[in-house]
Amino acid sequence: MKYTFIDTPLSLILFLGFVLSQFITSCSSSTSDDKAVAAGSWRAQLSTQGQQIPFIMEASEQNGKTVLYLVNGEERILLDDVQQQGDSLRIGLHIFDADLIVKVEGEKMAGRLVKHDAPSYYGIPFTATHGQSYRFSENPAPATYNYAGKWEVTFSDKEGKTTQAVGLFEQNENYLTGTFMTTTGDYRYLEGEVAGESLALSAFDGNHVYLFKAAPADSSTINGEFYSGITGYRTWTATRNENAALAHADSLTFLKPGYDELAFSFPNIDGKEVSLSDPKFKDKVVVVQLLGTWCPNCLDETNYLAPFYKKNKDRGFEIIGLGFERNPEFEKAAARLRKMKDRLDIAYELLVAGPADGKAAAAALPALNHVMSFPTTIIIDKKGKVRKIHTGFSGPGTGQYYEDWVEDFNRTIDKLLAEK
């Protein structure tokens, strides 16, 4: 189509310009209002592997800006990095290198969970509805099976490889919470329901996407399925056993024959080389924490260690965090660790130690027989001798197991600090 310009009075041009500017402003304001996140509960779902994995978000306003919380049982994870990007909202997922990218239209949200540190594109469709607070069913059928208690669990993958675990469940009529403990860590806070005789539990912590389903085989055995992220799938069986237990976490990682000390030197997040032999650590009790910002169990442990360090650093106590990150580039790894340091108020040293791989971590710390879990926590006495190595972490979602770890950790540190 051809356009022809004609002479137009200046006043008419100015008037039309004013009208157009008001129209644009009006449209922009309306669009902004459409994207406002209504306060209150949002029932969200992630769609993967043919499953709908539900979780709850709570929205509110703090200091004039929108914040959200991820809710899993007793846990509430603050999401305070909510930014407008074009016609979408980017919701930063706590310390993790992941976002929810969503469009908000009144009572609905739709978009994707995107993980930026995955080796290839990682996106899971996401939807949410305002005003709903139930997780799986608004009106579940009355529970006809009691899952409460301790269970001896075996997970099996598609190749037949098995992993042992201990299931811990609490049930109040339809409402079910719990977790699974393994030798490398726990599955943190799971929440769900019992509808009839069927179990359903889910969790989304900003990084891991979990769905567990099960039904009883008989009065003491259950069979189930476990979906994780885009491709993770395992079956599981469990037998009721109040004496179910795992190998002791202090027995799984140890020093190779001929070693009684640990040695390393890595740059901290500012690029300064830090060594365990530095004067700062001489004649002190030192905890070396192998961690990653991608690791929710590491988040749980750090949430305990960060305030513990502040309370005890003047007693001759130090912590060094060795960060093993998914992005091997120093600047990107340091940025992830710096975000963790700021978010969790960590006052101890964080070093960039290598890629997020057990074999790479073992190569970086050749005195160890292996590194099978993040976190792995190494306790060193004032003489520089390794006194204890704890593999994995049972966080607050495990209840009494977490309390037992806290008691043992405090007792160990007090004992070593009292030594001459």
N, C-alpha and C positions, 0 to 999 in steps of 0.2 A: 504494500500500500504506500502511495506517495503522499507526503504531507506538504502543504504550502503555508508558509508563514505570511500573515497579513499585519498591517500596522494596527497596533492596539494601544489605546490610551494608557499612560503610565499608572494612573489611579486604579484602572481595572486590573492591571498586572499585579499591583501591590495587594489589592483586595483578594484576588485569586490566590496569591502566595500565602496570605494570612489564613484563608479558609483551608488550604492544603496543609499548612503547618498544624492547624488545630485538629484536622482529621487524622494526621499521622500521630500526633500526641495522644489523641483519644484512642486510636487503635493500639498504640504501644501500651497505654495504661491498662486497657482492657485485657491485652495479652498477658501483662504482668500479673493482673489479678487472677486470671485463669490458672496461672502456674503456682499460686500460693498454696502451700501445704497446710491443710486444715489441721488444727490442734486435735489431739486425741489419738485413739487407737486406729491403726491400719492393719488389716489382715493381708499379708503378702504371700506370694507363691513364686517359686522358681521352677520352671518347667524343663525337665531333663530326663533323658532315658525313658520317655513315656510316662513319667511320674510327675505329680504336682507336690512339691516339697514346701509346706507352709511354715511361716514364722510370723511373729508379731513385731510391728514397729509402733513406737509412741512418739508423736510429734508435739512440740511445745515451742514457746518463744523464750529465749534467754538473751538479755541485753540487746533487745531489739532485732534479733536474728533468729531464724528457724533452726532448731536442732532436732535430731531424732535419736531414739534409743532402739537398739536391737534387743529384744526380750526373749530369753531362753530360761525358763524356770525362774530361779532367784536372780539370774544375771541380767544386768542392764548395761549395754555397751554404748557409750556416748558417741554419736556422730555429729560433730559440730562444724564440719567442713562442707557446707552446702552452698553451692555457687550456681548462678545462672550462666549458662553457656548457650548462646543463640536461643533456640526455642525449647531447650531442654534444661533440666537440673542435673548437675553433677554432685553426687553425694559421696564424699570420700569415706572410705571404710576403715576408720580408726588408724592404726599404724600400718595396715596392710597396703600393698601396692595394687589396690583394686578400687573400683568405683561402681556405684549404681548410676547409670545414665538413664534418666526417665523424663517423660512428659506428664504433666499434671493437668487433668481436665476435671475440675470440680471434685467429685468424690472418688475419682479413679486416677491411678498411676499406671503407666506401662513403659517398659524399656528393657534394659539388659543389665545383668551383672557382667562386668568386664574385669578380667585380671590382666594387669600389664606385665607381670613378671613370668607369665607362662611361656614355654618354649615356642608355642604357636598360638594363633588367635584363640582366645578363650572368652566366649560370650554365652550366657544362659538367659533366655527370655524371662522377664520379670513382670508381674502385675500386682496391684494392691488395691484394696477397697477400704474407704474410710468408714469408721463407725462399727467395724466388726472386730471382736476381741477373742473369738473362739479360734482354736488352732486347726483342728481337723474337722470336727462336726459340731454344728450348732446344737443339735439335739441327738447325741449318740444313744444307741440302744443300751439298756442297762447292762453293766458288766456281769458276766457269768463266769469269769475266771480270775483268780488272784495271782498276779505276777510279783507281788511284793516279796523281797528277800534277796538272797545271794544265789548266783547261778554260775556253774562251771560252763564256759562257752568255748566253742571251736568255730572259727571263721575259716571258710574254704574259698579260694579263688577259682577262676575258670580253668586253671592248669592243675588244680588239685592241691596246691600248696596250702598248708593250714597254719593258723595262728591261734594261740591260746589266749583267753581273756577271762576276766571275772565280771559278770554283770551284777549291778547293784540297782534295784528298783524299789521305789516307794509308790504305793497306790492308795488313793482315797476315792472309793467308788469308781467313777469313770476316769478321774484325773490320774495321770501317770508321769512320774519323773524318774531320772536315773542316769547312769552312765555305764561305760565299759572301761575297765582297767586292763592295760596290756603292759608288757615289760618295757615298752618304749614311751609310755604315757597314757593318759586317759582321754576319753572322747568328750570330756567336759560336760556342759549342762545340756541334757536332752529333756524334751518336754513333749507330752502327747496325751494319748487316751487309750482306754480299753473300751471297745464297743462290742457288746456280746462277749465272745471269747477272743477277739482279735486285738493284737497290740499294734500301736503305731506311735513312733517317736521321731522327732525331727530336731534339727538345730541349724542355724546359720549364724556364725560368729563374725562375719565380714570376710572370711577366707574359706572356711570349710562349709560345704553344703551336704548335710547328712539326712538320710531317711532310713529308718529301720521299720520293718514289718515282721510280724510273727503270729503264729497260731499254735495252740497246744497239740502235741501228739498224744499225750496222756496227762495224768495228774502231776507228773514231775519232769516232763520233757517238752520242749517247744522247738519248733523249726521256723526259720525266718529268712528274710532277704535283707541285704544292706546295699543301698545305693549311695554313691559318693561322687559329687561333681558330674562331669560330662560323661565319663566312661567307667568310673569305679563301680564294680559290682562283685559282691560275695554272698554266698549263702552262709547261714549260721545255725547251729544247733546248740541247745543249752539244757543242762540238767540241774535241777534244784540241788544245791549243796552248800550248806552254811559254813563248811570248812574249806571251800574253794580258795586257792591261793596261787600266787605266781612266784617265780624265782625271785629271791631277794634282790632289790635294786642295787645294793652295795656289792653284789658278787659278780656282776655281769661284765664290767669293764675294769681292767687292772693293768698294772705296769708289767712290761715284759721282763723276763729274767735279766738281772744285771742292772736294772734301773731302780732307783728309789727317789729320784727327783724328776721334775718337769723343766724343760727349757724351751723358750720360744722368744721371738722378736718379730713384732708386726707393727705397722703404722696405726696410729689412732685416727679418729675421724677428721682430725685436722692435719694429718699427714706426718706427724711426729712419731719417730720410731720409739716403741716402748718394749722393754724387756723385763722378764720376771726377775732378772738379776739387777735391775736398777736400784739405787739406794732407797727409793721410796718404799720398796717392799722388804727391805732388809730387816730381819728380826721381827717380822710381823706375821700374823696368821692371815693367809691369803686364800680366798675362794676364787677359782677360775671357772667361769661359766661359759660353756659352749652353747651358743644361741643363734637364732635367726629371726629377723623381723617378720618372716612369713609363718612363724611357728606359734600357734595359740598356746601350747603348753609352755613355751618360753615366755610368753606374755604373762601367764599365771605365775610362773616362778619369779619373774622380774617384779611383778606387782608386790611380791613379798620381800625380795632382796633389796629393792631400792630404798624403802623406808628403814629396813633393818640396818643397812649400811650407814645411813645418816645418824642413827641412834648409837652405833657402835664404833665408828671410825676413829674416835679419839681414844679407844682402848687398845690401839695397836692392831687394827683390823682393816683389811683391804679386800676389794673385789675387782677382778679384771674380767670384762665380758669380751669373749672372742666371737666376733660376728662372722658367720658363714652365710653369705647372701646368694640369692639366685642370679643376680646380675654380677658377673665377675669384674666389671670395670670399677676401678677404685672410687671414682667420683660418684657413680650411681649407688654403689654399695654404701659409701659413707653417708650419702644423703638419706638412705633408708634408715641407717642406724642413728643419724642425727634426729630424724623425726621421732624415732622411738625414745631417744634420750629426752627430747623435749616433752613428749606426750606423757611419759611415765615418770618424769622428774628424776632421772637417773643422775647421780652425782659421781659415780665411779667411772673408771676408764672403759671406753668401748673401742676395740681394735678391729680393723678390717683384716680378717684372718684367711679368707679364701672362699671358694664356691660352696654352695649348699649341697654338699655331698659327703656321705660318711667316709668314703675312701679317701677323698681329698683332705678331710679333717684329720684322718688317721695319719696320712702322709705328712701333714703339717705338724703333728705331735707324735713323732716316731716312738716315744717311750710307751705309748698306749698299745695294748693288744689289738684294739679296734675302736671305732666310734660307731655305735649302733643306734644312737638316738640323740636328738636335740630336744630338750637340753640334756647335757651331761655335765655334772657339777663335781669339781675336783677340789678337795680341801687339803691345804698345805700348812704345815706347822711352822713355828718361828725359825727352825733350823733349815727350812726349805725342803723337808721331807713330805712326800705325799702320804697322807694318813687315811683318806677315804675318797672313793669315787662313786658317785651316785648316778645311775643311768635312768633317764626318763624323769617324769615328774607326775605325781598324783596331786592334782590341783584341788581347789575348794569344792569342785563339783563331786568329789569322792567322799566328802563328809569326814568321818573319823580317820580315814587314811591320811588325809591332808593334815588334820590336827596332830596325828602321830608323827608325821614328817617334821612339822614345825617344832614339836617338843624335842625330837632327836637332833635336829639341826642346832637349836639353841643350846642344848646340853653339850654337843660336840664342840661348838665354838667357845663356850664358856670354859670347858676343860682345857682346850688348847691355849686360850689366852692366859689361863692360870699357870701354865707350865713356865719354868724358868729357861 
